[in-house]
Amino acid sequence: MTRPDAPAALCATGLGFRYRKRGGPALRDCEFTVPVGRITALVGRNGAGKSTLLHLAGGLLRPGSGELRVLGAVPGTSEARARVALLTQDKPLYPRFTVADTLLVGEKLNSSWDRTTAERIVREGGIPLHAHVGELSPGQRTRVALALALGKRPELLLLDEPLADLDPVARSEIMAELMAEAAERGISIVLSSHVLPELEETCDWALVLRDGRVELSEDAESLRESHTMLTGSADQADALTREHTVVQHRTVGRQLAALIRQRGPLRGDWHVERPRLEDILIGYLQAGAPGQPVPGDQAEEAA
């Protein structure tokens, strides 16, 4: 059970990072807090800074400006390494090692190691311990990498597109494994994924990056409750913009469809639907896209 006074899983203040060989900054002026005990969806378009943020949190990179804390510790320090596990997209494993050798390395490198959990995750995937890593399928290698990550019994698990190369059945199995571990141990998980539907039932916090900045960091249920999807006449656009925050919209003829964050009672003649988390995340990712006019301009064009 999480203590009420426990430090945040992730906390950033003025966080920035720039790659020397790239043009603009990968992250800039990021301010957010992710509470402990949450399963967080880290969402953004390609190049938004998701991998950079996870590599900073895992201690593989150092901030160029500002600061980032994981469970109250500085990433990359001995305290942080003992409590945080990072599973990157490339899942670096030694192909000539057997699975048993790989798990043994994990045991030798970590002061706290749960051999039973690590071997169970491998065996549930039907993977022989004597098999060489280089001979495994992508899904099997992901299971071995996950076994290494969970075997160290982390308090914070960082996952950078861990399921991208898996078939639907393997994705479902591994997601179920993660949810079971989170429920049993109270692990905080930050999961980067482009497959938004799979985040709907598993994640209870959303962290959205856009162009290297934090667009949103909030409880998932609060997002569902405060946002609304509307369809109605486009001549109501000006009033809608004055009274609420229009996150994303489109106009076809004289019909306006919008995702809004309500700031009070809803006035006007609207068809109202409650959005899914997926709808909200897509709305924030599309908001302010090039060539997208504000609702008032659309209404004038359609009049």
C-alpha positions in Angstrom: 0.0 0.0 0.0 1.3 3.4 -1.0 2.0 5.9 1.9 0.2 9.2 1.6 3.5 11.0 2.1 5.4 9.0 -0.5 7.3 11.0 -3.1 5.9 11.2 -6.6 6.8 8.4 -9.1 8.0 11.1 -11.5 8.4 14.9 -10.9 9.8 17.3 -13.4 10.6 21.0 -12.9 11.7 23.1 -15.9 13.0 19.9 -17.5 14.8 20.3 -20.9 17.0 18.2 -23.1 18.7 18.8 -26.5 20.5 16.3 -28.7 23.7 17.9 -30.1 23.2 16.5 -33.6 19.5 17.5 -33.9 18.0 20.9 -34.6 15.5 21.7 -31.9 15.2 20.5 -28.3 13.8 17.1 -27.6 12.2 18.4 -24.3 11.7 21.9 -23.1 10.3 23.5 -19.9 8.5 20.3 -18.9 6.6 20.6 -15.6 4.6 17.6 -14.3 4.0 15.2 -11.5 3.0 11.6 -11.7 1.8 10.1 -8.4 3.0 6.8 -7.1 0.9 3.7 -7.6 -0.4 4.8 -11.0 -0.3 3.1 -14.4 0.5 6.0 -16.6 -0.1 6.3 -20.4 2.8 8.3 -21.9 1.4 9.5 -25.2 2.8 11.6 -28.1 3.5 11.6 -31.8 6.8 10.3 -33.1 9.5 12.8 -32.1 7.4 14.3 -29.2 10.1 13.3 -26.6 8.6 10.1 -25.1 11.7 8.0 -25.4 13.9 10.9 -24.3 11.8 11.4 -21.1 12.0 7.7 -20.3 15.7 7.6 -20.9 16.1 10.6 -18.6 14.0 8.9 -15.9 16.0 5.7 -16.3 19.3 7.5 -15.9 20.6 6.8 -19.4 20.6 10.6 -20.2 21.1 13.7 -18.0 18.9 16.8 -18.2 20.2 19.8 -20.1 18.1 22.1 -17.9 15.8 21.8 -15.0 15.5 18.6 -13.0 13.7 15.3 -12.9 13.2 13.1 -9.8 12.1 9.4 -9.7 10.6 8.3 -6.4 12.3 11.4 -4.9 15.8 10.3 -6.1 18.0 11.6 -8.9 17.9 9.2 -11.9 21.0 7.2 -12.4 22.1 7.2 -8.8 22.5 4.0 -6.8 19.3 4.7 -4.9 17.3 5.2 -8.2 18.8 2.2 -10.0 17.8 -0.1 -7.1 14.2 1.1 -7.3 13.6 1.8 -11.0 13.6 -0.6 -14.0 13.6 0.6 -17.6 12.6 -1.6 -20.6 13.6 0.2 -23.8 12.4 -0.5 -27.4 15.4 -2.4 -28.5 15.4 -4.7 -25.4 19.2 -5.1 -25.2 19.9 -8.8 -24.5 23.0 -10.9 -25.3 22.0 -13.2 -28.1 24.6 -15.9 -27.3 23.4 -16.2 -23.7 20.9 -18.8 -22.7 17.7 -17.6 -21.0 19.0 -19.1 -17.7 22.4 -17.2 -18.1 20.5 -14.0 -18.8 18.4 -14.4 -15.6 21.6 -15.3 -13.7 23.2 -12.0 -14.8 20.1 -10.2 -13.6 20.5 -11.9 -10.2 24.2 -11.0 -9.9 23.7 -7.3 -10.9 20.8 -6.6 -8.6 21.0 -6.6 -4.8 17.3 -7.5 -4.6 16.2 -10.3 -7.0 13.1 -12.4 -7.2 14.1 -15.6 -9.0 10.7 -17.1 -8.7 8.9 -14.3 -10.5 11.6 -14.0 -13.2 11.5 -17.7 -14.0 7.7 -17.8 -13.8 7.3 -15.0 -16.4 9.7 -16.9 -18.7 8.0 -20.3 -18.3 4.5 -18.9 -18.8 5.6 -17.9 -22.3 6.7 -21.5 -23.0 10.4 -20.5 -23.2 12.9 -23.1 -22.2 15.6 -21.9 -19.9 18.3 -23.6 -22.0 17.3 -21.7 -25.2 19.6 -19.1 -26.5 18.3 -15.6 -26.6 19.3 -15.1 -30.3 17.0 -18.0 -31.3 13.9 -16.6 -29.6 11.0 -14.8 -31.4 10.4 -11.1 -30.7 7.6 -11.9 -28.3 9.8 -14.4 -26.4 12.6 -11.9 -26.2 10.2 -9.3 -24.8 9.1 -11.8 -22.1 12.8 -12.4 -21.1 13.4 -8.6 -21.0 10.3 -8.2 -18.9 11.4 -11.0 -16.6 14.7 -9.1 -16.0 12.8 -5.9 -15.3 10.3 -7.4 -12.9 12.8 -9.8 -11.3 14.6 -6.8 -9.6 11.3 -6.0 -7.9 11.2 -2.3 -9.0 9.0 0.3 -7.4 8.8 2.1 -10.7 8.7 0.3 -14.1 9.4 2.4 -17.2 8.3 0.8 -20.5 9.2 2.4 -23.9 6.9 0.8 -26.5 7.6 -2.6 -25.1 4.9 -4.4 -27.1 5.4 -2.8 -30.5 6.7 -5.9 -32.2 4.3 -8.4 -30.7 1.2 -10.1 -32.2 -2.2 -9.4 -30.5 -2.2 -12.5 -28.4 1.3 -11.9 -27.1 0.4 -8.3 -26.4 -2.7 -9.3 -24.4 -0.7 -11.9 -22.4 2.1 -9.5 -21.4 -0.3 -6.6 -20.6 -2.2 -9.0 -18.3 1.1 -9.9 -16.7 1.9 -6.3 -16.1 -1.5 -5.5 -14.6 -1.2 -8.5 -12.3 2.2 -7.4 -11.0 1.0 -3.8 -10.6 -2.1 -4.9 -8.6 -0.1 -7.4 -6.4 2.9 -5.2 -5.6 1.6 -1.6 -6.1 4.3 -0.9 -8.7 4.1 2.5 -10.5 4.2 1.9 -14.3 4.9 4.5 -17.0 3.9 2.9 -20.4 4.7 4.6 -23.7 2.5 3.3 -26.5 1.0 4.3 -29.8 -1.8 1.7 -29.4 -4.3 3.9 -27.6 -7.2 1.4 -27.2 -5.0 -0.9 -25.1 -4.4 2.0 -22.7 -8.2 2.6 -22.1 -8.7 -0.3 -19.6 -5.2 -0.4 -18.1 -4.1 3.2 -17.4 -5.4 5.5 -14.7 -3.1 8.5 -15.4 -2.3 10.3 -18.7 0.9 12.2 -19.6 0.7 13.7 -23.0 3.8 15.2 -24.8 3.5 17.4 -27.9 6.5 19.0 -29.6 8.7 18.4 -26.6 6.3 20.0 -24.1 3.9 18.5 -21.6 0.4 19.1 -22.9 -1.4 17.2 -20.1 -0.7 15.3 -16.9 -3.8 14.2 -15.1 -6.0 11.5 -13.7 -7.7 9.5 -16.4 -11.1 9.4 -14.8 -11.1 13.1 -14.1 -10.3 13.6 -17.8 -13.3 11.5 -18.8 -15.6 13.4 -16.5 -14.5 16.9 -17.5 -14.5 16.5 -21.2 -17.4 16.3 -23.6 -17.9 15.5 -27.3 -20.4 17.7 -29.0 -22.1 17.9 -32.4 -24.3 20.8 -33.4 -24.7 23.9 -35.5 -21.5 25.8 -36.3 -23.1 29.1 -35.6 -22.7 28.2 -31.8 -18.9 28.1 -32.1 -18.2 31.6 -30.7 -20.3 31.1 -27.6 -18.8 27.6 -27.1 -15.2 29.1 -27.3 -16.1 31.8 -24.8 -17.6 29.5 -22.2 -15.4 26.4 -22.5 -12.0 25.1 -23.6 -12.3 23.7 -27.2 -9.6 21.1 -27.4 -10.2 19.9 -30.9 -12.9 20.4 -33.6 -13.9 20.0 -37.2 -16.6 21.7 -39.3 -18.4 20.1 -42.2 -20.8 22.5 -43.9 -22.7 24.1 -41.1 -22.1 21.2 -38.6 -19.5 21.5 -35.9 -18.1 18.5 -34.0 -15.9 19.4 -31.0 -14.1 17.9 -28.0 -14.3 20.4 -25.2 -13.3 20.7 -21.6 -16.4 22.0 -19.8 -15.9 25.1 -17.6 -19.5 25.2 -16.4 -23.1 24.4 -17.6 -23.4 23.6 -21.3 -25.7 26.0 -23.2 -27.1 25.6 -26.7 -28.5 22.8 -28.8 -25.9 20.1 -28.8 -25.8 16.3 -29.2 -23.6 15.3 -26.3 -21.5 12.1 -25.8 -19.0 11.2 -23.1 -15.6 10.5 -24.7 -13.3 7.6 -24.1 -9.8 8.2 -22.9 -8.6 7.4 -26.4 -10.8 10.2 -27.8 -9.4 12.7 -25.3 -5.7 11.7 -26.0 -6.2 12.0 -29.8 -7.9 15.3 -29.3 -5.0 16.8 -27.4 -2.5 15.3 -29.9 -4.4 16.9 -32.8 -5.1 20.2 -31.1 -3.4 23.1 -32.8 -2.3 21.1 -35.8 -1.1 23.2 -38.8 -4.0 24.5 -40.9 -6.6 24.0 -38.2 -8.5 27.3 -37.7 -10.2 28.2 -34.5 -13.9 27.4 -34.1 -15.0 31.0 -34.6 -13.2 31.3 -37.9 -14.8 28.1 -39.1 -18.2 29.3 -38.2 -17.6 32.5 -40.2 -16.4 30.6 -43.2 -19.5 28.3 -43.1 -22.0 31.1 -42.7 
